[in-house]
Amino acid sequence: MPPLSLTVLGTASPHPAPGRPCSGYLLRGGGAEVWVDAGPGTFAELQRHTDPSRLTAIWISHLHADHSADLLSAVYAFAYGGLTPPAPIPVYAPPGCAHRLAGFFGRSDIRFLEGILDFHPLYDGHAVRHWNLRLAARAVAHDAEAYGLRAECAGRVFAYSGDSGPCAALVELAAESDVFLCEADIDRHREGEQVHLTPEDAGDLARKAGVRELIVTHVGPTLTREAATARAAVAFAGRTSTAFEGATRLV
């Protein structure tokens, strides 16, 4: 089994499109399988690549719907759809995730979720190990509490921006990583707003962090993926590629 691999489940922003779910990825390494972000449409795509009941963990960067709403699909599958996990699956997410999910069911008490999901609040510097895969979170700049992910396994390093504006934490998160999966959501910044990255921002961050490869994802409707990747590549001046649904690659 390869030490660390990434499967792209979805990349769309801010809503799913035909054949293109919102943000979601499957990270495998060291015997662990982690669903990273649960944007609309990604639970169906996850089932193309693994049995969701066998997930080691679920990791959610922030609670905006385009990164978390398919947790609802997972609850229905685990509780009522015959995909019940053998033990509650750890969910690492910003505080309030469980209560938000319970609200979909009109419930204020989250105990009905305890048999299938085990919620752990993320914080800056949060770190956990599953088998030989280490997951660490850094708080990043967004208009909601949000975290980037750094994953390490067998000497390989994967970094994921989640949703973020330009910030020093992203450079630290991605430092010397083998693969940096980074959003390039917007064409340009609105005045006074720094909650997403332009392609140039993504490339500049990758260059400052000294990453080996930049993968551009979460490209919004004002850009094409091809244009965003080309612009990021100029700023990075290093190996740059595009995240496409269904692709699996080694880190």
N, C-alpha and C positions, 0 to 999 in steps of 0.2 A: 504494500500500500504506500503511495507517495506520502511524504511527510506533511505536506500542506497543499490543499487545492481549493479553488474558488469556482463555484457555479453561479452564473447570473440568472436570477429568476425574474427580475423586473428592473426597469431603469426610468420609467416615465415620471414626469412632473408637469403639473400638479395633480393629474388625474390619469387613470389608465386609458390606453388606446387599443384598438384591435391588434392583437398579437403582442402587445407591449404593456404588461402590468406595471404598477408603480414599484418603488424601491423594495428590493428583496434579494438576498443572496444566501447560498448554502456554503458554509465554510467547513471543510473536513481536515482533520489533522490529529495525529497522535491517538487515534482510536475514538475521537469525538466528532460529532456532527452538530453544527450550530446553525440555526436559522437566524440570519442577521437582517433585521428589519422585515416587517410584515405588511408591506403595502398591498392595496387591493389587487387581487388576482394572483398573488404570489403563492398562496396556499395550494392552489390547483397546480401551479408549476412545480412546487416542491415535491408533489407526489410523482412527478415524472422521474425524479432522481433518487428518492428515498421513501421509506415508510415513515410518515411523520410521527407515529407512535414511538419510534426508536430514536427520536432526537435526544441528544445529550443536553441541550440547552437552547433557549431562545434569547436573543439579545436585541433590544430595541433602542435606537439612538435617541429618539424623542417621540412625543405623543401626537404629532400632527398625523392626520388620517392617512396621508399618502405614504406613511412609514409604519403604521401600526394597526390600521383598520381590519386587516385580515386575521388578527388575533380572534376576532369574533367567529370567523369561519373555523378556526382551529378549535375553539370551544365547542361548537356544534359537532365537529367531527369526533373530538375526544369524548364528549359526554353522551352523544346520541347517535353517532354515525358508525360505531363499530371500530373506531381507531383508538380505543382507550389505551393510554400508555401503561406499562407495568408499574410505574411509580410516577408521582407528579413531576412534571418537567420544570426545571428551574427557569424562571423568566427574569432576566436582568433588564431593568427598564427604569426610567425616571419615576420618582415617587408619584403615586396617584394612579398608576396604570391599572391596577386591579379594580379600583373603585370606578374608573371610567368604563372599564369593560363591563362591570356589573350593571352600570347604568343602562347599557343596551337592553338588559333584561328587566329594567325597572326595579332593580334590587339595590338596596343600600348596604346590605350585609354581603361581604365577599366570601363568606365561608363555603358557599356552594361551589366555589371554584377550587377549593383546596384539594380535592381528590384528583385533579388533573394538572393543575399548574401551581408552582411554588414561587411566589414573587419575592424578588430581592431588589431593593432600591439602588440605583446607580448613584455614584458621587464621584467627584474629581479625584482620581487616583485609585478608584475601585479596581481591585485585581482578584482574579479567581483562576484556579487551574482545574481542568477536567482532563483526566488521564494525563497525556503529555502535551496538552494544548493550554497555553496561558492566555487569558483575555484581560486586557487592561483598558480602562476608560479615562479619557481626558475631557473636561468641560470645554466646549467650544462656543463661539459667538453666534447666536441665533436669536429669533424673537420668541423663543420658548426654551425651557431648560433642555439642553441638548449635549450629546457626548459623541466624540469620535472613538474609534476602536483601534487598538493595537493588539495583534495576535502573534504569538511566537510559538514555534514548534520545530524541534530538531535543527536549530540554527537558522531557520527561515523566518522572515518577518513580513507580516501583512498589515497595512494600515488602511483605515477607512475613515473618511471625513465626516460621514453623516451629512447633515445640513449645517453649513457654517458660513459666516463671513470671514474675511481675512483676519487671522489672529496668530499670535506667537505659539499658542498651544498646538495648532496644526503642524507647525514646523517641528516642534518637539515630538509630537505624536508620530510623525512620519519619518523621523530621523534615521537615515541609513537603512530604510526598509527595502525589501526586495520588490514589493509591489505596493503602490499607493493608489487606492481606488478613491477618486475624488470627484465631487460634484462640480459641474460648470453650468449652473442653472440659468444664468442671466447674461444678456448681451452687454449691459453696462449697469453701473450702480445708479440708483436714484439718489438725489441729493440728500445727504444725511443718513442714508440707509446702508448698513453693512451686515446683511443677514444671509446673503448667498455669495457665491463666487462667480466671477467671469472666467472665461477660458484662460485669460492672461493671469488672473489670480492663481488658478490651479497650477499652471505651468511654473509661475514664479515660486510658489510654495514648494513644489517638487524639486526645483533647482536648489533652493535654500536648504532643504532637508537632505539633499544628496541621495535621493531615491534612485533605485536601479531602473524602475519602469513606472510610468504614470498611466493609469487607466481612467479615462474620462467617462463619467456616468451622470445620471440625474440632469440631463439637458432639458431645459424648459422650452416652451412653445415659441419663444422669440429667436431660437437658434435651431439649426440642424445638428445632428450628432457629428456629421462629417466636418462641418465648419468649426464647431467647438473644438474638436480634436486637433484640427489643423492649427488653430490659433493657440491652443495650449502647447502644442509641440514647438512652436516658434519660441514661446517664452521659456520653455523648459530646456530646449536644445538637447534633449535626450530621448530615449525610447518611449514613444507615446502610442497608445492604442485606445480603442473604443469598446465599451461594454455593450454586448449584444445578448439578448435573451437566449437562453439555452446553451451558451458557451461555457465549457469547463476548461480550466487551465491550471497548471501547476504554479505555485508561488515560488 
